[in-house]
Each structure stands twice: as C-alpha cells, then as structure tokens.
C-alpha cells in the first residue's frame, strides 16, 4: 500500500529516480528468510538452499518469508499463494529437491528457489546383542577377550 502511495506522489512530481525505486519494490521476489527445523538455512550463491535430513524422513516442515511485505509465496505444486509459509508440511518421499515460488507485489513477477535435500545416514549404534545378550555399545562390551568365545 505504501509503495502505491509513493508511486502516486513521485508520478505527480515527475521524479524518475524515486519512481524507479518504488517500481523495484513492487517486483521484489527475494526471500527474507527460509527455515527448516527452526534453524535459518543459508542461501547459496545460485539462490538455492540445501537442508540435511535423516534418510528415513518422508515429510519435513519448512518456513519461508518474502522480503517484500506485499509479496506472496507458495511451494510449487500448491494452487494458492500465501503471505508466509509457516511450518508448511512438504512430502519429500522419493525426491531430492522441491521449489518455492515468490510472487511479487506487481502480481506478475515470479522467482523460484530450489530447496535441495541432502539425505544423511545415521550410523549410531543403539543396540548390540551377542549370544542373545544385550551389550551397551557405549561402554566396554566384554570383560576380557576370552568372553568373546564363551559358550560357542
């Protein structure tokens, strides 16, 4: 709303430099912030983002805010734009990336940002059994090397 008022004022005054700044704001498709798991994701130089997720995840929640207050945003594939994505549930089963699209205030200018999914594998051992006996993997599992061959 403020940019429209400024546009009217500078159009009347014929001040082209102010008019140009106002028009730039109306077609601003930049993102102010993207979050995954409550943490801000840093944007890469190619305007993509990368998140690291556990390989077993099939859904994630993503949040994103456009820089310009009157711009709108959506996950590509959704039918409607919203003012902000707030913990939007995204199905990532079988995919390695998805796109977020920003629609500028002018209602015409759009830009897509890719969210790359880097799947990580958990190698943490949570349970070890030997001869049907559970052994604590974080402690010393055997009293002596002879225990390895007990009851064979």
PLY file of the C-alpha trace (Angstrom):
ply
format ascii 1.0
element vertex 152
property float x
property float y
property float z
element edge 151
property int vertex1
property int vertex2
end_header
0.00 0.00 0.00
2.79 2.47 0.91
4.57 1.88 -2.39
1.41 2.72 -4.33
1.07 6.00 -2.43
4.73 6.84 -3.07
4.26 5.96 -6.74
1.37 8.43 -6.96
3.38 11.16 -5.27
6.51 10.67 -7.38
4.46 10.29 -10.56
2.88 13.67 -9.88
6.26 15.23 -9.12
7.82 13.52 -12.18
10.76 12.35 -10.05
12.02 9.40 -12.09
14.63 8.22 -9.53
12.05 7.80 -6.77
9.64 6.22 -9.23
12.28 3.62 -10.21
12.91 2.64 -6.57
9.20 2.20 -5.95
8.83 0.01 -9.05
11.74 -2.14 -7.92
9.97 -2.79 -4.63
6.82 -3.84 -6.46
8.65 -6.58 -8.35
10.83 -7.77 -5.43
10.87 -11.59 -5.41
13.66 -12.07 -2.85
13.36 -14.17 0.28
13.99 -12.65 3.68
14.32 -15.99 5.45
14.00 -19.75 4.96
13.90 -22.13 7.92
13.95 -25.87 8.37
13.61 -27.44 11.80
13.56 -23.95 13.35
17.01 -23.03 12.01
17.71 -20.45 9.31
19.07 -22.00 6.11
21.85 -20.09 4.38
21.24 -19.27 0.73
23.84 -20.48 -1.77
25.20 -18.20 -4.50
22.93 -19.80 -7.10
19.92 -18.82 -4.96
19.24 -22.36 -3.86
19.11 -23.73 -0.34
20.33 -27.08 1.00
18.99 -28.91 4.01
20.39 -32.04 5.63
17.76 -34.59 6.63
17.83 -38.08 8.03
17.43 -40.61 5.22
14.32 -42.06 6.88
12.29 -38.82 6.75
9.41 -38.65 4.31
7.96 -35.26 5.38
9.55 -32.02 6.54
8.25 -28.68 7.76
9.64 -25.60 6.03
9.08 -21.90 6.77
9.82 -19.02 4.40
9.18 -15.27 4.40
9.39 -13.00 1.33
11.46 -9.81 1.76
8.70 -7.52 0.50
5.67 -7.35 2.78
3.19 -7.48 -0.13
4.84 -10.37 -1.99
3.34 -13.85 -1.71
4.86 -17.32 -1.62
3.99 -20.96 -2.23
5.54 -24.38 -2.64
5.48 -25.13 -6.38
2.60 -27.51 -6.96
0.31 -25.77 -4.45
-2.58 -23.90 -6.04
-2.59 -20.80 -3.82
-0.06 -18.22 -2.70
0.18 -17.17 0.97
1.90 -14.25 2.69
4.34 -16.56 4.53
5.00 -20.29 4.70
4.78 -21.22 8.34
5.83 -24.80 9.14
4.50 -25.96 5.78
4.48 -29.77 5.61
6.26 -30.94 2.44
6.26 -34.56 1.26
9.88 -35.40 0.38
9.42 -39.13 -0.09
11.45 -40.12 -3.15
12.57 -36.60 -4.14
15.88 -34.76 -3.81
14.60 -31.20 -4.19
11.50 -29.01 -4.38
10.81 -25.38 -5.32
9.41 -22.37 -3.52
7.96 -19.62 -5.72
7.67 -15.95 -4.77
5.09 -13.73 -6.50
5.98 -10.03 -6.33
3.51 -7.32 -5.35
3.06 -6.42 -9.03
1.20 -9.75 -9.43
3.31 -10.75 -12.46
6.96 -11.14 -11.48
7.83 -14.57 -10.06
11.01 -16.32 -8.99
11.62 -19.92 -7.98
14.10 -21.04 -5.34
15.25 -24.65 -5.13
15.44 -26.43 -1.78
17.95 -29.26 -2.18
17.60 -32.24 0.14
20.84 -33.82 1.30
19.98 -37.17 2.84
22.24 -38.35 5.64
22.53 -41.84 7.03
22.59 -42.45 10.75
25.43 -44.71 11.85
24.73 -44.52 15.54
24.61 -47.96 17.15
21.74 -48.21 19.60
21.74 -51.91 20.42
24.25 -54.75 20.22
23.50 -58.39 21.03
25.93 -61.25 21.47
24.58 -64.72 22.23
21.15 -63.20 22.83
22.59 -60.86 25.50
22.27 -57.11 25.03
25.53 -55.21 25.35
25.84 -51.48 25.96
27.50 -50.11 22.80
28.84 -47.01 24.57
30.65 -48.98 27.28
33.20 -51.76 27.22
31.21 -54.69 25.85
33.37 -57.51 27.21
35.27 -58.08 30.46
38.10 -59.82 28.65
38.89 -61.20 25.24
38.00 -64.71 26.45
34.38 -63.56 26.85
34.20 -63.29 23.05
34.40 -67.06 22.74
32.31 -68.08 25.72
29.55 -70.63 25.01
30.48 -71.25 21.37
0 1
1 2
2 3
3 4
4 5
5 6
6 7
7 8
8 9
9 10
10 11
11 12
12 13
13 14
14 15
15 16
16 17
17 18
18 19
19 20
20 21
21 22
22 23
23 24
24 25
25 26
26 27
27 28
28 29
29 30
30 31
31 32
32 33
33 34
34 35
35 36
36 37
37 38
38 39
39 40
40 41
41 42
42 43
43 44
44 45
45 46
46 47
47 48
48 49
49 50
50 51
51 52
52 53
53 54
54 55
55 56
56 57
57 58
58 59
59 60
60 61
61 62
62 63
63 64
64 65
65 66
66 67
67 68
68 69
69 70
70 71
71 72
72 73
73 74
74 75
75 76
76 77
77 78
78 79
79 80
80 81
81 82
82 83
83 84
84 85
85 86
86 87
87 88
88 89
89 90
90 91
91 92
92 93
93 94
94 95
95 96
96 97
97 98
98 99
99 100
100 101
101 102
102 103
103 104
104 105
105 106
106 107
107 108
108 109
109 110
110 111
111 112
112 113
113 114
114 115
115 116
116 117
117 118
118 119
119 120
120 121
121 122
122 123
123 124
124 125
125 126
126 127
127 128
128 129
129 130
130 131
131 132
132 133
133 134
134 135
135 136
136 137
137 138
138 139
139 140
140 141
141 142
142 143
143 144
144 145
145 146
146 147
147 148
148 149
149 150
150 151
